[in-house]
Amino acid sequence: MQPETDRLMLTATDLKQYVYCPRKFFYGRCLPDFRPRMPKMDEGRKAHPEEARLQARRSLQPYGLEDAERRFDVRVRSERLALSGLLDEVIVTPEAAYPVDYKLASWASPSFIAQIAAYCLMIEDDWKLAAPAGFLVFIESGTVERVEVDAALRAGVEEWLDTMRQMAIEERMPPPASERERCEACEYRRLCGDAV
């Protein structure tokens, strides 16, 4: 492992892209000037500020938390992991902090779960406060899903980050997604020669 100060800084979004399809991370990191814009990306950017405004007025009942403070648009960073991110929201109680991520989706995909886990690890490193779980808010349905971040998920995040760094340093293109239906919604579909 490289010394912490020499490691390539990654983001929680990089991790989300990698877990969705390693090629998304590869293209975004190794060919950053070629990222096409997709309508869903613009929809998400527009929906997030409005969702934050609405969430600020809502109770914490869907989260099952009491005696808590809500913080919006929170930057977190872990020097240990060489990882950074921008959170939609963090709910802070006297004992713990819980990252909250707003999604224009209808279910907790593995990539969203990995991203929430990365936010938990960064909060713990940055704030020295426990972050045992996070929440996904599905904007369209208004539902909230709790994501428990156990030891296996935490270890998985660290392994993924090591693999991602090696891939980026070597500029080694990974194989295509094993679940080809993912290619349909991918902004890199036209760049990726294996896409159907």
C-alpha distance (Angstrom), angle and dihedral (degrees) to the residues before:
residue distance angle dihedral
M1 . . .
Q2 3.81 . .
P3 3.80 120.2 .
E4 3.81 110.2 -85.7
T5 3.81 93.8 -113.6
D6 3.82 91.7 54.7
R7 3.79 98.1 47.9
L8 3.78 120.9 110.9
M9 3.82 109.6 -102.8
L10 3.80 111.7 -123.7
T11 3.80 132.6 -174.4
A12 3.78 134.3 -131.6
T13 3.81 86.7 -114.6
D14 3.82 89.6 56.3
L15 3.80 87.9 55.1
K16 3.81 92.4 48.2
Q17 3.82 89.8 51.6
Y18 3.81 92.3 47.4
V19 3.80 93.9 51.4
Y20 3.82 90.8 47.4
C21 3.82 90.2 50.9
P22 3.82 126.1 -25.4
R23 3.80 89.5 -137.0
K24 3.81 91.1 62.6
F25 3.79 88.5 59.9
F26 3.83 91.6 43.3
Y27 3.81 93.8 52.4
G28 3.79 93.3 43.2
R29 3.80 93.7 49.1
C30 3.80 102.5 33.8
L31 3.83 99.6 32.9
P32 3.82 102.5 28.8
D33 3.81 95.8 157.4
F34 3.81 92.3 60.8
R35 3.81 99.9 61.3
P36 3.79 108.5 129.2
R37 3.81 120.1 -147.4
M38 3.79 117.8 -118.4
P39 3.82 125.1 -160.7
K40 3.82 90.3 -121.9
M41 3.83 89.8 60.2
D42 3.79 91.8 54.8
E43 3.81 91.1 45.4
G44 3.80 89.7 54.1
R45 3.80 93.4 49.2
K46 3.80 90.6 51.3
A47 3.81 95.0 44.5
H48 3.82 98.2 50.3
P49 3.84 99.7 69.2
E50 3.80 91.5 47.5
E51 3.80 91.1 47.9
A52 3.81 90.7 50.9
R53 3.80 89.8 51.5
L54 3.80 90.8 51.2
Q55 3.81 94.2 44.0
A56 3.81 91.3 52.5
R57 3.82 88.4 61.8
R58 3.81 96.3 45.5
S59 3.76 129.0 88.4
L60 3.78 124.5 -109.2
Q61 3.81 91.5 -120.6
P62 3.85 94.7 108.3
Y63 3.82 88.0 56.4
G64 3.79 95.4 49.5
L65 3.80 90.3 -129.7
E66 3.79 131.0 128.6
D67 3.79 135.4 -174.6
A68 3.80 91.1 29.8
E69 3.78 139.9 141.0
R70 3.81 122.8 -140.1
R71 3.80 121.0 -141.0
F72 3.79 123.0 -173.1
D73 3.84 132.5 -152.5
V74 3.79 93.8 11.4
R75 3.79 122.4 -179.9
V76 3.80 116.4 -146.0
R77 3.78 131.3 -177.2
S78 3.78 138.9 -178.6
E79 3.78 118.2 -159.2
R80 3.81 88.6 -172.2
L81 3.81 91.4 59.1
A82 3.84 95.7 30.3
L83 3.80 86.1 -129.0
S84 3.79 135.0 133.1
G85 3.77 138.1 178.5
L86 3.78 148.6 168.2
L87 3.78 114.9 -124.1
D88 3.77 124.6 -153.4
E89 3.78 89.8 -143.0
V90 3.80 143.3 -13.6
I91 3.79 122.9 -156.1
V92 3.81 109.8 -152.0
T93 3.80 123.3 -162.2
P94 3.82 125.6 177.0
E95 3.84 89.5 -97.4
A96 3.82 105.3 34.5
A97 3.79 149.7 0.6
Y98 3.80 125.9 -124.6
P99 3.81 122.4 -159.4
V100 3.80 115.7 -139.2
D101 3.80 121.7 -158.3
Y102 3.83 123.5 -170.7
K103 3.80 115.5 -141.6
L104 3.80 135.5 -171.2
A105 3.79 89.1 -144.7
S106 3.77 138.5 91.6
W107 3.80 103.7 -131.0
A108 3.81 143.1 34.2
S109 3.79 102.4 -99.5
P110 3.82 120.1 -165.7
S111 3.81 89.2 -107.5
F112 3.83 91.8 56.0
I113 3.80 91.0 47.1
A114 3.83 91.0 51.2
Q115 3.80 90.4 49.8
I116 3.83 92.4 51.2
A117 3.82 89.7 48.5
A118 3.81 90.1 52.2
Y119 3.81 89.8 51.8
C120 3.82 90.2 51.2
L121 3.81 91.4 52.0
M122 3.80 91.9 48.2
I123 3.81 92.4 49.1
E124 3.79 90.6 51.4
D125 3.81 92.7 49.0
D126 3.81 96.1 40.2
W127 3.82 101.7 38.1
K128 3.82 100.3 25.7
L129 3.79 88.0 -131.2
A130 3.82 127.6 124.3
A131 3.81 115.8 -101.0
P132 3.82 105.0 -175.5
A133 3.80 96.0 163.5
G134 3.78 144.9 3.2
F135 3.78 137.0 -151.5
L136 3.78 135.2 -123.5
V137 3.80 116.1 -152.7
F138 3.79 112.7 -158.2
I139 3.79 102.6 -149.6
E140 3.79 99.9 -158.3
S141 3.82 96.8 49.3
G142 3.80 96.4 30.9
T143 3.80 90.8 -132.8
V144 3.79 125.8 142.4
E145 3.81 123.9 -147.4
R146 3.79 124.1 -166.7
V147 3.82 116.2 -139.0
E148 3.80 115.5 -157.7
V149 3.79 112.2 -147.4
D150 3.80 107.4 -148.5
A151 3.81 130.9 179.3
A152 3.81 94.0 -92.1
L153 3.81 92.4 53.4
R154 3.80 91.1 46.9
A155 3.81 91.1 51.7
G156 3.81 89.9 46.5
V157 3.80 91.4 55.6
E158 3.80 91.4 53.0
E159 3.82 92.1 48.0
W160 3.81 92.0 48.7
L161 3.80 91.0 50.4
D162 3.82 91.5 52.5
T163 3.82 91.1 49.1
M164 3.80 92.1 46.8
R165 3.79 92.8 51.4
Q166 3.79 91.9 49.9
M167 3.80 91.0 48.8
A168 3.82 92.2 49.8
I169 3.81 94.5 45.7
E170 3.82 92.1 49.3
E171 3.84 92.2 38.2
R172 3.79 86.0 -135.1
M173 3.80 114.5 166.7
P174 3.80 112.1 -136.1
P175 3.81 124.0 -139.4
P176 3.82 117.9 -86.1
A177 3.78 122.6 -86.5
S178 3.78 113.4 -72.5
E179 3.81 90.6 -141.6
R180 3.80 100.5 60.9
E181 3.81 94.4 -167.8
R182 3.81 86.1 75.3
C183 3.80 88.2 68.7
E184 3.80 91.7 66.0
A185 3.82 94.2 71.1
C186 3.81 97.0 32.9
E187 3.80 119.0 117.9
Y188 3.82 89.4 -147.3
R189 3.80 94.9 54.7
R190 3.81 93.4 112.5
L191 3.80 92.6 47.1
C192 3.78 93.2 49.4
G193 3.83 107.9 83.4
D194 3.82 92.0 -159.6
A195 3.81 94.5 58.3
V196 3.77 115.6 112.1
